[in-house]
């Protein structure tokens, strides 16, 4: 049964990241199971959405851990995070598009922990003189996560080859985030925004 549950969650990611309003029948078909089996595994749509959301946040936390974002040079850490997060970009797309998730306290708590770690990475990079100081670390965090989600949508729709995903994400993001030679430099970056911003703003799936 554990394997069936994992299969359903993966199938749900593929469906819900593109169509958040998809019916449970569609998810069951994608997973190759009946609606009754789906209901036995997850007693309703809300339960399924919550489980997929938790999976996405745990996978993103694992990517932050694998990339060792709390250590060393911030640019190198960000490049490691790109490589670690791209394989689960579809889950990030789901998290970005399913705002119903953030009515759940457990989801909100996990989100705030992960986005705070990303925020700390960018703030450290600003202090190291790596990232632009005129862009807040909170905004860089939101923009990076949403770009990972965009990678997920682009791969699913065939607009981007999976083998090009990490390169495309790193080049696009760092092209805008890195401090350019001759730009103003501060001894210490400041950021007026809180370290754990509010829940994800409402977005529409492309």
Z-matrix of the N, CA and C atoms (Angstrom, degrees):
N
C 1 1.464
C 2 1.518 1 111.88
N 3 1.350 2 116.87 1 -31.99
C 4 1.467 3 119.55 2 179.23
C 5 1.515 4 110.54 3 -61.52
N 6 1.357 5 116.47 4 -40.09
C 7 1.460 6 119.17 5 179.06
C 8 1.507 7 110.71 6 -64.45
N 9 1.340 8 117.88 7 -41.02
C 10 1.459 9 121.58 8 177.91
C 11 1.532 10 110.69 9 -60.02
N 12 1.299 11 116.34 10 -40.89
C 13 1.467 12 121.20 11 -179.66
C 14 1.528 13 110.33 12 -63.83
N 15 1.321 14 116.69 13 -45.13
C 16 1.460 15 120.33 14 178.79
C 17 1.531 16 111.30 15 -62.66
N 18 1.335 17 115.67 16 -40.46
C 19 1.462 18 120.20 17 179.27
C 20 1.518 19 111.19 18 -62.67
N 21 1.309 20 115.91 19 -42.09
C 22 1.464 21 120.38 20 179.64
C 23 1.528 22 110.91 21 -63.99
N 24 1.332 23 116.47 22 -43.50
C 25 1.463 24 119.70 23 -179.90
C 26 1.532 25 111.30 24 -62.03
N 27 1.324 26 116.56 25 -42.70
C 28 1.462 27 119.76 26 179.54
C 29 1.519 28 110.51 27 -65.83
N 30 1.329 29 117.03 28 -40.97
C 31 1.462 30 120.29 29 177.86
C 32 1.528 31 110.62 30 -64.97
N 33 1.325 32 116.32 31 -39.66
C 34 1.460 33 120.40 32 179.75
C 35 1.522 34 111.23 33 -63.09
N 36 1.328 35 116.46 34 -37.60
C 37 1.472 36 119.85 35 177.26
C 38 1.524 37 110.04 36 -59.26
N 39 1.332 38 116.43 37 -47.49
C 40 1.452 39 119.87 38 -178.01
C 41 1.510 40 113.26 39 -61.43
N 42 1.331 41 116.68 40 -34.63
C 43 1.463 42 120.68 41 -178.90
C 44 1.528 43 111.42 42 -83.05
N 45 1.334 44 116.64 43 -51.41
C 46 1.453 45 121.10 44 -171.67
C 47 1.524 46 113.69 45 -73.37
N 48 1.331 47 117.82 46 -27.10
C 49 1.462 48 118.86 47 178.55
C 50 1.524 49 110.94 48 -66.80
N 51 1.328 50 117.33 49 -24.87
C 52 1.468 51 121.38 50 178.77
C 53 1.520 52 111.91 51 -98.05
N 54 1.356 53 116.31 52 -35.14
C 55 1.464 54 120.68 53 -177.70
C 56 1.527 55 108.80 54 -134.43
N 57 1.331 56 117.57 55 86.49
C 58 1.465 57 120.18 56 -176.78
C 59 1.523 58 113.66 57 -57.13
N 60 1.327 59 117.58 58 -25.57
C 61 1.459 60 120.22 59 -178.89
C 62 1.508 61 114.35 60 -92.38
N 63 1.325 62 118.38 61 12.66
C 64 1.464 63 121.68 62 -177.54
C 65 1.523 64 110.74 63 -59.80
N 66 1.333 65 115.41 64 143.79
C 67 1.455 66 120.96 65 -179.82
C 68 1.540 67 110.18 66 -75.87
N 69 1.317 68 115.41 67 157.02
C 70 1.458 69 120.73 68 179.34
C 71 1.523 70 111.26 69 -62.89
N 72 1.317 71 117.53 70 -30.73
C 73 1.469 72 120.11 71 177.19
C 74 1.523 73 110.80 72 -59.74
N 75 1.325 74 116.22 73 -40.42
C 76 1.465 75 120.44 74 179.89
C 77 1.525 76 111.29 75 -66.27
N 78 1.316 77 115.89 76 -39.15
C 79 1.464 78 119.90 77 178.29
C 80 1.524 79 110.47 78 -67.03
N 81 1.323 80 116.45 79 -41.54
C 82 1.468 81 120.25 80 178.31
C 83 1.525 82 110.53 81 -60.66
N 84 1.336 83 117.25 82 -43.69
C 85 1.467 84 120.16 83 179.01
C 86 1.515 85 110.85 84 -62.66
N 87 1.341 86 117.05 85 -41.48
C 88 1.463 87 120.43 86 -179.93
C 89 1.523 88 111.35 87 -63.29
N 90 1.339 89 116.44 88 -32.48
C 91 1.461 90 121.18 89 179.99
C 92 1.520 91 112.17 90 -85.52
N 93 1.337 92 117.33 91 -8.63
C 94 1.455 93 120.69 92 -179.80
C 95 1.510 94 113.75 93 74.59
N 96 1.342 95 116.81 94 30.56
C 97 1.461 96 121.28 95 179.39
C 98 1.520 97 109.05 96 -130.29
N 99 1.320 98 116.00 97 170.70
C 100 1.457 99 120.68 98 178.23
C 101 1.525 100 110.59 99 -84.11
N 102 1.336 101 115.10 100 163.26
C 103 1.464 102 119.67 101 176.01
C 104 1.530 103 110.40 102 -61.22
N 105 1.331 104 116.66 103 -36.59
C 106 1.476 105 120.01 104 179.61
C 107 1.526 106 111.40 105 -64.30
N 108 1.333 107 116.56 106 -40.90
C 109 1.468 108 119.98 107 178.20
C 110 1.516 109 110.43 108 -65.34
N 111 1.320 110 116.33 109 -41.51
C 112 1.465 111 120.41 110 177.56
C 113 1.527 112 110.06 111 -58.79
N 114 1.319 113 116.37 112 -42.37
C 115 1.461 114 119.81 113 -178.30
C 116 1.528 115 111.22 114 -67.98
N 117 1.326 116 117.31 115 -33.13
C 118 1.466 117 119.43 116 176.93
C 119 1.534 118 111.43 117 -66.43
N 120 1.323 119 115.59 118 -34.90
C 121 1.469 120 119.59 119 -179.94
C 122 1.522 121 111.67 120 -77.25
N 123 1.324 122 115.72 121 -40.08
C 124 1.473 123 121.32 122 -177.07
C 125 1.527 124 107.50 123 -135.28
N 126 1.325 125 118.05 124 111.31
C 127 1.471 126 121.14 125 -174.77
C 128 1.533 127 112.31 126 -76.42
N 129 1.318 128 116.06 127 63.56
C 130 1.453 129 120.00 128 177.30
C 131 1.516 130 112.84 129 121.38
N 132 1.322 131 114.65 130 163.07
C 133 1.460 132 121.52 131 -177.37
C 134 1.525 133 112.29 132 -63.14
N 135 1.317 134 116.71 133 -41.04
C 136 1.469 135 120.34 134 -178.14
C 137 1.524 136 111.14 135 -60.18
N 138 1.340 137 116.38 136 -41.12
C 139 1.461 138 120.25 137 179.43
C 140 1.523 139 111.17 138 -65.52
N 141 1.334 140 116.62 139 -40.12
C 142 1.467 141 119.96 140 179.28
C 143 1.528 142 110.89 141 -65.77
N 144 1.338 143 116.28 142 -45.53
C 145 1.464 144 120.62 143 179.17
C 146 1.527 145 110.54 144 -58.56
N 147 1.319 146 116.14 145 -43.32
C 148 1.467 147 120.10 146 -179.33
C 149 1.523 148 110.75 147 -62.93
N 150 1.334 149 117.45 148 -43.08
C 151 1.460 150 120.19 149 -178.64
C 152 1.523 151 111.56 150 -65.87
N 153 1.328 152 116.85 151 -39.84
C 154 1.465 153 119.19 152 177.47
C 155 1.529 154 109.93 153 -65.79
N 156 1.329 155 116.67 154 -40.26
C 157 1.462 156 119.93 155 177.74
C 158 1.516 157 112.39 156 -61.93
N 159 1.325 158 116.52 157 -44.12
C 160 1.458 159 120.23 158 177.68
C 161 1.525 160 111.11 159 -62.95
N 162 1.329 161 116.42 160 -40.39
C 163 1.465 162 119.97 161 177.00
C 164 1.524 163 110.36 162 -59.22
N 165 1.345 164 116.37 163 -46.04
C 166 1.463 165 120.09 164 -179.38
C 167 1.520 166 112.16 165 -61.27
N 168 1.319 167 117.23 166 -43.86
C 169 1.460 168 120.23 167 -178.76
C 170 1.522 169 111.81 168 -69.19
N 171 1.314 170 116.87 169 -37.48
C 172 1.468 171 119.23 170 177.52
C 173 1.531 172 110.98 171 -68.12
N 174 1.330 173 117.07 172 -37.29
C 175 1.459 174 119.81 173 177.64
C 176 1.532 175 110.57 174 -66.91
N 177 1.337 176 117.09 175 -39.29
C 178 1.464 177 119.38 176 178.71
C 179 1.524 178 110.06 177 -67.57
N 180 1.325 179 117.22 178 -37.80
C 181 1.465 180 120.46 179 175.67
C 182 1.523 181 110.51 180 -62.08
N 183 1.333 182 116.51 181 -40.35
C 184 1.467 183 120.30 182 178.19
C 185 1.525 184 110.97 183 -64.75
N 186 1.336 185 116.46 184 -36.27
C 187 1.470 186 119.80 185 177.10
C 188 1.523 187 110.71 186 -65.60
N 189 1.333 188 117.21 187 -41.71
C 190 1.472 189 120.83 188 176.98
C 191 1.525 190 110.74 189 -61.03
N 192 1.323 191 116.65 190 -40.18
C 193 1.465 192 121.02 191 178.30
C 194 1.521 193 111.00 192 -66.51
N 195 1.333 194 116.40 193 -47.09
C 196 1.467 195 120.76 194 -177.59
C 197 1.523 196 111.12 195 -62.51
N 198 1.326 197 115.90 196 -33.23
C 199 1.468 198 120.46 197 -179.52
C 200 1.523 199 112.51 198 -82.23
N 201 1.327 200 117.98 199 -7.96
C 202 1.470 201 122.14 200 -178.23
C 203 1.523 202 110.55 201 50.09
N 204 1.341 203 115.27 202 53.54
C 205 1.465 204 120.34 203 -173.35
C 206 1.519 205 113.47 204 -66.74
N 207 1.316 206 117.23 205 -14.72
C 208 1.467 207 120.13 206 -178.36
C 209 1.526 208 112.99 207 -87.06
N 210 1.330 209 116.53 208 -1.81
C 211 1.461 210 119.78 209 -171.65
C 212 1.527 211 112.43 210 -122.47
N 213 1.335 212 114.67 211 143.97
C 214 1.453 213 121.34 212 165.95
C 215 1.505 214 116.00 213 71.94
N 216 1.333 215 114.57 214 -157.66
C 217 1.457 216 122.26 215 -177.68
C 218 1.515 217 110.54 216 -63.35
N 219 1.336 218 116.49 217 129.90
C 220 1.463 219 120.74 218 -173.38
C 221 1.526 220 112.48 219 -68.09
N 222 1.329 221 118.07 220 -38.27
C 223 1.457 222 118.83 221 179.40
C 224 1.525 223 111.02 222 -64.87
N 225 1.329 224 116.90 223 -43.56
C 226 1.457 225 120.44 224 178.49
C 227 1.526 226 110.42 225 -62.47
N 228 1.345 227 117.03 226 -39.02
C 229 1.463 228 120.88 227 178.49
C 230 1.521 229 110.85 228 -64.82
N 231 1.335 230 116.50 229 -39.85
C 232 1.456 231 119.64 230 179.32
C 233 1.522 232 111.16 231 -66.12
N 234 1.315 233 116.87 232 -39.98
C 235 1.468 234 119.70 233 178.00
C 236 1.534 235 110.51 234 -64.54
N 237 1.324 236 117.20 235 -36.30
C 238 1.464 237 119.52 236 175.26
C 239 1.526 238 110.51 237 -65.46
N 240 1.332 239 115.80 238 -37.87
C 241 1.456 240 119.78 239 179.85
C 242 1.526 241 111.04 240 -66.28
N 243 1.308 242 117.06 241 -37.64
C 244 1.463 243 120.54 242 175.85
C 245 1.524 244 109.86 243 -56.11
N 246 1.322 245 116.06 244 -50.68
C 247 1.466 246 119.97 245 -178.92
C 248 1.526 247 111.68 246 -62.78
N 249 1.330 248 116.85 247 -36.66
C 250 1.462 249 120.60 248 -176.17
C 251 1.523 250 112.88 249 -77.90
N 252 1.334 251 117.63 250 -28.55
C 253 1.464 252 120.25 251 -173.85
C 254 1.524 253 113.60 252 -93.32
N 255 1.324 254 118.23 253 -25.90
C 256 1.463 255 120.71 254 -176.71
C 257 1.530 256 113.20 255 -58.34
N 258 1.341 257 120.41 256 -40.04
C 259 1.470 258 118.75 257 179.68
C 260 1.528 259 114.19 258 -57.96
N 261 1.323 260 117.46 259 -25.15
C 262 1.464 261 121.02 260 178.88
C 263 1.529 262 111.56 261 -111.99
N 264 1.325 263 116.35 262 30.79
C 265 1.467 264 120.29 263 -178.30
C 266 1.522 265 111.79 264 -62.28
N 267 1.339 266 118.14 265 -32.58
C 268 1.465 267 120.47 266 179.29
C 269 1.525 268 110.97 267 -63.28
N 270 1.333 269 117.13 268 -34.98
C 271 1.455 270 119.98 269 176.38
C 272 1.523 271 111.39 270 -67.56
N 273 1.322 272 116.82 271 -37.17
C 274 1.467 273 119.93 272 175.11
C 275 1.530 274 110.34 273 -64.82
N 276 1.340 275 116.77 274 -36.97
C 277 1.458 276 120.51 275 176.56
C 278 1.523 277 110.37 276 -62.31
N 279 1.322 278 116.32 277 -41.33
C 280 1.464 279 119.95 278 177.19
C 281 1.526 280 110.74 279 -62.47
N 282 1.333 281 117.02 280 -46.31
C 283 1.462 282 120.72 281 -179.70
C 284 1.524 283 111.75 282 -61.67
N 285 1.340 284 116.60 283 -36.38
C 286 1.459 285 120.58 284 -179.46
C 287 1.523 286 111.79 285 -71.94
N 288 1.334 287 116.92 286 -30.15
C 289 1.454 288 119.84 287 -173.99
C 290 1.514 289 115.40 288 -96.88
N 291 1.315 290 118.86 289 -18.21
C 292 1.469 291 121.64 290 -174.76
C 293 1.517 292 110.15 291 -103.19
N 294 1.341 293 116.18 292 87.16
C 295 1.463 294 120.13 293 -175.59
C 296 1.521 295 113.09 294 -75.28
N 297 1.314 296 117.23 295 -16.26
C 298 1.457 297 120.33 296 175.21
C 299 1.523 298 111.80 297 -58.52
N 300 1.334 299 115.81 298 -26.47
C 301 1.460 300 120.61 299 -179.38
C 302 1.517 301 112.03 300 -57.35
N 303 1.318 302 117.07 301 -36.29
C 304 1.460 303 120.45 302 -168.56
C 305 1.520 304 112.80 303 -84.52
N 306 1.340 305 115.05 304 11.51
C 307 1.456 306 119.53 305 168.34
C 308 1.530 307 110.16 306 -88.63
N 309 1.329 308 115.93 307 -4.51
C 310 1.465 309 122.09 308 -178.31
C 311 1.523 310 110.17 309 -99.25
N 312 1.329 311 117.06 310 128.19
C 313 1.467 312 120.73 311 -176.07
C 314 1.520 313 112.19 312 -63.59
N 315 1.339 314 117.41 313 -40.41
C 316 1.462 315 120.05 314 -179.82
C 317 1.525 316 111.02 315 -63.00
N 318 1.325 317 116.05 316 -42.24
C 319 1.466 318 120.71 317 178.87
C 320 1.524 319 109.94 318 -63.82
N 321 1.332 320 116.31 319 -45.35
C 322 1.467 321 120.00 320 -179.72
C 323 1.525 322 111.36 321 -60.17
N 324 1.326 323 116.40 322 -42.22
C 325 1.464 324 120.10 323 -178.60
C 326 1.529 325 110.92 324 -63.82
N 327 1.322 326 116.22 325 -44.80
C 328 1.467 327 119.80 326 178.73
C 329 1.516 328 111.12 327 -64.85
N 330 1.330 329 116.92 328 -41.55
C 331 1.461 330 120.22 329 179.30
C 332 1.525 331 110.96 330 -60.26
N 333 1.313 332 116.99 331 -45.24
C 334 1.457 333 120.62 332 -177.56
C 335 1.523 334 111.61 333 -63.89
N 336 1.324 335 116.82 334 -36.47
C 337 1.466 336 120.02 335 178.06
C 338 1.525 337 110.69 336 -64.84
N 339 1.327 338 117.15 337 -44.94
C 340 1.469 339 120.38 338 -176.67
C 341 1.526 340 111.70 339 -71.26
N 342 1.318 341 116.96 340 -41.92
C 343 1.464 342 118.95 341 -178.45
C 344 1.525 343 110.03 342 -69.77
N 345 1.346 344 117.24 343 -29.47
C 346 1.466 345 120.33 344 176.58
C 347 1.522 346 110.75 345 -66.24
N 348 1.328 347 117.63 346 -37.69
C 349 1.468 348 120.51 347 177.43
C 350 1.527 349 110.58 348 -66.07
N 351 1.326 350 116.46 349 -40.05
C 352 1.456 351 120.01 350 177.64
C 353 1.522 352 110.59 351 -66.25
N 354 1.320 353 115.92 352 -41.58
C 355 1.466 354 121.64 353 176.64
C 356 1.532 355 110.48 354 -58.46
N 357 1.324 356 117.02 355 -43.75
C 358 1.461 357 120.84 356 -179.66
C 359 1.522 358 111.52 357 -64.32
N 360 1.324 359 116.79 358 -36.03
C 361 1.467 360 120.29 359 176.71
C 362 1.519 361 110.92 360 -60.93
N 363 1.320 362 116.84 361 -46.94
C 364 1.462 363 119.04 362 -178.24
C 365 1.524 364 111.54 363 -70.23
N 366 1.310 365 118.13 364 -37.01
C 367 1.460 366 120.27 365 177.10
C 368 1.523 367 110.33 366 -63.60
N 369 1.342 368 117.30 367 -41.13
C 370 1.460 369 119.94 368 177.10
C 371 1.523 370 110.51 369 -63.42
N 372 1.332 371 116.14 370 -39.66
C 373 1.458 372 119.42 371 178.01
C 374 1.517 373 112.37 372 -64.17
N 375 1.317 374 117.39 373 -35.42
C 376 1.462 375 120.42 374 175.65
C 377 1.527 376 110.40 375 -66.36
N 378 1.305 377 116.07 376 -41.51
C 379 1.462 378 119.99 377 179.39
C 380 1.525 379 111.40 378 -66.68
N 381 1.321 380 116.73 379 -29.63
C 382 1.464 381 121.41 380 177.85
C 383 1.526 382 112.21 381 -81.05
N 384 1.341 383 117.25 382 -5.70
C 385 1.459 384 120.65 383 -177.85
C 386 1.517 385 113.07 384 79.51
N 387 1.334 386 117.44 385 18.69
C 388 1.466 387 121.76 386 -177.64
C 389 1.521 388 111.14 387 -91.56
N 390 1.342 389 117.66 388 -45.97
C 391 1.456 390 121.81 389 -176.56
C 392 1.528 391 110.63 390 -103.14
N 393 1.303 392 115.07 391 155.62
C 394 1.465 393 121.77 392 -178.47
C 395 1.526 394 110.67 393 -63.68
N 396 1.342 395 115.75 394 133.00
C 397 1.457 396 119.83 395 -176.24
C 398 1.522 397 112.66 396 -87.82
N 399 1.344 398 117.35 397 -13.09
C 400 1.463 399 119.28 398 179.29
C 401 1.531 400 112.04 399 -82.77
N 402 1.325 401 116.98 400 -5.52
C 403 1.465 402 122.55 401 174.11
C 404 1.525 403 107.44 402 -107.96
N 405 1.320 404 117.48 403 126.46
C 406 1.462 405 119.30 404 -176.04
C 407 1.525 406 110.69 405 -66.00
N 408 1.325 407 115.16 406 148.98
C 409 1.458 408 120.32 407 177.86
C 410 1.526 409 110.88 408 -62.73
N 411 1.329 410 116.91 409 -33.50
C 412 1.462 411 120.09 410 178.45
C 413 1.523 412 110.66 411 -64.60
N 414 1.338 413 116.73 412 -42.37
C 415 1.464 414 119.95 413 178.83
C 416 1.522 415 110.93 414 -67.45
N 417 1.311 416 118.08 415 -41.18
C 418 1.458 417 120.45 416 177.45
C 419 1.533 418 110.49 417 -60.03
N 420 1.324 419 116.58 418 -37.66
C 421 1.463 420 120.72 419 178.90
C 422 1.522 421 110.87 420 -63.63
N 423 1.338 422 116.40 421 -48.93
C 424 1.458 423 120.80 422 179.60
C 425 1.527 424 110.83 423 -61.88
N 426 1.331 425 116.21 424 -43.51
C 427 1.465 426 120.58 425 -177.35
C 428 1.522 427 110.76 426 -65.07
N 429 1.318 428 117.16 427 -40.62
C 430 1.457 429 119.59 428 179.87
C 431 1.528 430 110.57 429 -63.89
N 432 1.328 431 117.04 430 -47.17
C 433 1.459 432 119.58 431 -178.65
C 434 1.527 433 110.72 432 -61.52
N 435 1.319 434 116.89 433 -42.10
C 436 1.456 435 119.64 434 -179.30
C 437 1.528 436 111.91 435 -67.87
N 438 1.326 437 117.63 436 -31.12
C 439 1.461 438 119.70 437 175.01
C 440 1.526 439 111.14 438 -68.83
N 441 1.330 440 117.25 439 -37.89
C 442 1.467 441 119.23 440 174.78
C 443 1.528 442 109.55 441 -61.12
N 444 1.338 443 116.28 442 -42.52
C 445 1.468 444 119.69 443 176.62
C 446 1.524 445 110.81 444 -60.51
N 447 1.334 446 116.47 445 -41.71
C 448 1.459 447 120.08 446 178.06
C 449 1.512 448 112.81 447 -60.90
N 450 1.329 449 115.83 448 -36.21
C 451 1.466 450 120.13 449 175.36
C 452 1.531 451 109.77 450 -60.67
N 453 1.341 452 115.79 451 -42.93
C 454 1.459 453 119.96 452 179.13
C 455 1.513 454 112.19 453 -59.32
N 456 1.336 455 117.01 454 -46.36
C 457 1.463 456 120.65 455 178.86
C 458 1.527 457 111.31 456 -64.91
N 459 1.326 458 117.34 457 -41.64
C 460 1.461 459 120.96 458 -177.28
C 461 1.529 460 111.49 459 -64.79
N 462 1.323 461 116.76 460 -39.94
C 463 1.466 462 120.14 461 178.50
C 464 1.532 463 109.95 462 -66.32
N 465 1.328 464 116.82 463 -45.50
C 466 1.460 465 120.26 464 -178.93
C 467 1.523 466 112.11 465 -60.96
N 468 1.325 467 117.16 466 -36.83
C 469 1.463 468 121.03 467 -177.64
C 470 1.516 469 112.92 468 -88.15
N 471 1.337 470 117.48 469 1.42
C 472 1.450 471 120.52 470 177.70
C 473 1.515 472 114.66 471 77.83
N 474 1.336 473 117.37 472 15.57
C 475 1.459 474 120.68 473 179.22
C 476 1.526 475 112.17 474 -86.62
N 477 1.313 476 116.74 475 -12.22
C 478 1.461 477 121.34 476 -178.14
C 479 1.519 478 108.41 477 -145.07
N 480 1.323 479 116.35 478 131.64
C 481 1.461 480 120.64 479 177.62
C 482 1.525 481 109.35 480 -75.38
N 483 1.331 482 118.46 481 136.94
C 484 1.470 483 120.37 482 -179.85
C 485 1.519 484 113.12 483 -53.21
N 486 1.333 485 117.42 484 -35.24
C 487 1.468 486 119.53 485 -177.95
C 488 1.531 487 112.31 486 -68.16
N 489 1.333 488 116.78 487 -19.74
C 490 1.466 489 120.88 488 -179.60
C 491 1.523 490 112.72 489 -97.12
N 492 1.330 491 117.31 490 -2.71
C 493 1.462 492 120.72 491 -169.48
C 494 1.526 493 112.96 492 -64.81
N 495 1.328 494 118.05 493 -51.05
C 496 1.463 495 120.48 494 -176.71
C 497 1.522 496 110.87 495 -62.69
N 498 1.337 497 117.41 496 -44.51
C 499 1.461 498 120.70 497 178.85
C 500 1.525 499 110.79 498 -60.91
N 501 1.341 500 116.40 499 -45.48
C 502 1.462 501 120.41 500 -178.01
C 503 1.520 502 111.38 501 -62.47
N 504 1.330 503 116.56 502 -41.95
C 505 1.462 504 120.37 503 -179.98
C 506 1.522 505 111.29 504 -66.08
N 507 1.325 506 117.12 505 -48.18
C 508 1.468 507 120.46 506 -178.18
C 509 1.517 508 111.62 507 -62.57
N 510 1.333 509 117.27 508 -44.87
C 511 1.457 510 120.15 509 -176.75
C 512 1.521 511 112.14 510 -67.35
N 513 1.338 512 116.50 511 -42.24
C 514 1.459 513 119.30 512 -179.24
C 515 1.517 514 111.27 513 -67.67
N 516 1.334 515 116.63 514 -47.36
C 517 1.455 516 118.86 515 -176.20
C 518 1.522 517 111.98 516 -69.87
N 519 1.317 518 116.74 517 -49.80
C 520 1.463 519 119.16 518 -176.66
C 521 1.515 520 111.94 519 -68.15
N 522 1.317 521 116.98 520 -25.34
C 523 1.460 522 118.92 521 175.59
C 524 1.514 523 112.57 522 -61.41
N 525 1.345 524 116.22 523 -26.83
C 526 1.455 525 119.73 524 178.74
C 527 1.515 526 114.05 525 -102.35
N 528 1.341 527 116.41 526 -23.03
C 529 1.462 528 119.40 527 -173.37
C 530 1.518 529 113.83 528 -92.51
N 531 1.317 530 117.36 529 -29.23
C 532 1.464 531 119.51 530 -176.25
C 533 1.528 532 111.69 531 -69.69
N 534 1.329 533 115.09 532 142.59
C 535 1.460 534 119.96 533 175.64
C 536 1.514 535 109.13 534 -72.64
N 537 1.317 536 116.26 535 131.79
C 538 1.453 537 120.79 536 -178.38
C 539 1.529 538 110.27 537 -87.14
N 540 1.333 539 117.78 538 150.03
C 541 1.467 540 120.24 539 178.55
C 542 1.530 541 110.71 540 -55.14
N 543 1.319 542 115.90 541 134.79
C 544 1.451 543 120.28 542 179.15
C 545 1.512 544 114.17 543 89.36
N 546 1.346 545 117.51 544 -7.24
C 547 1.461 546 120.21 545 179.34
C 548 1.520 547 109.60 546 -73.47
N 549 1.341 548 117.55 547 157.12
C 550 1.471 549 119.94 548 179.22
C 551 1.508 550 110.85 549 -55.96
N 552 1.321 551 115.39 550 143.89
C 553 1.461 552 121.08 551 -179.27
C 554 1.523 553 109.01 552 -129.12
N 555 1.309 554 114.70 553 137.67
C 556 1.465 555 119.07 554 179.79
C 557 1.518 556 109.38 555 -114.90
N 558 1.340 557 115.60 556 150.23
C 559 1.457 558 118.85 557 176.96
C 560 1.521 559 110.69 558 -66.74
N 561 1.320 560 114.70 559 -31.15
C 562 1.468 561 119.69 560 178.79
C 563 1.511 562 108.69 561 -145.11
N 564 1.318 563 116.53 562 125.15
C 565 1.451 564 119.75 563 178.95
C 566 1.524 565 109.37 564 -72.46
N 567 1.310 566 116.15 565 143.52
C 568 1.456 567 120.93 566 176.34
C 569 1.509 568 108.46 567 -118.46
N 570 1.319 569 115.60 568 151.61
C 571 1.454 570 120.52 569 -178.20
C 572 1.519 571 107.99 570 -144.84
N 573 1.336 572 118.04 571 111.54
C 574 1.457 573 120.25 572 -175.24
C 575 1.511 574 113.72 573 -75.26
N 576 1.315 575 118.78 574 -8.40
C 577 1.462 576 120.97 575 -175.78
C 578 1.511 577 110.68 576 -88.81
N 579 1.323 578 118.16 577 155.03
C 580 1.468 579 120.27 578 178.87
C 581 1.507 580 111.55 579 -66.24
N 582 1.344 581 116.13 580 153.97
C 583 1.458 582 120.17 581 -177.41
C 584 1.508 583 112.50 582 -71.87
N 585 1.333 584 117.33 583 -19.80
C 586 1.466 585 119.91 584 175.98
C 587 1.516 586 108.14 585 -124.49
N 588 1.347 587 117.19 586 89.10
C 589 1.454 588 120.51 587 -176.77
C 590 1.514 589 111.12 588 -63.98
N 591 1.360 590 114.23 589 166.16
C 592 1.450 591 120.03 590 179.86
C 593 1.511 592 110.79 591 -60.30
N 594 1.329 593 116.32 592 175.02
C 595 1.452 594 121.00 593 -177.73
C 596 1.513 595 110.96 594 -57.47
N 597 1.333 596 116.48 595 166.24
C 598 1.439 597 121.76 596 -178.96
C 599 1.512 598 110.53 597 -55.19
N 600 1.344 599 118.49 598 136.02
C 601 1.448 600 119.05 599 175.31
C 602 1.516 601 110.18 600 -66.06
N 603 1.318 602 116.82 601 153.53
C 604 1.449 603 119.65 602 -179.39
C 605 1.504 604 110.22 603 -66.16
N 606 1.328 605 115.58 604 131.68
C 607 1.459 606 121.98 605 179.83
C 608 1.501 607 108.92 606 -132.75
N 609 1.299 608 116.15 607 154.27
C 610 1.455 609 121.75 608 175.99
C 611 1.503 610 109.22 609 -101.56
N 612 1.331 611 116.85 610 137.54
C 613 1.448 612 120.73 611 177.13
C 614 1.514 613 109.37 612 -65.69
N 615 1.366 614 117.77 613 130.07
C 616 1.459 615 118.78 614 179.15
C 617 1.510 616 110.51 615 -58.61
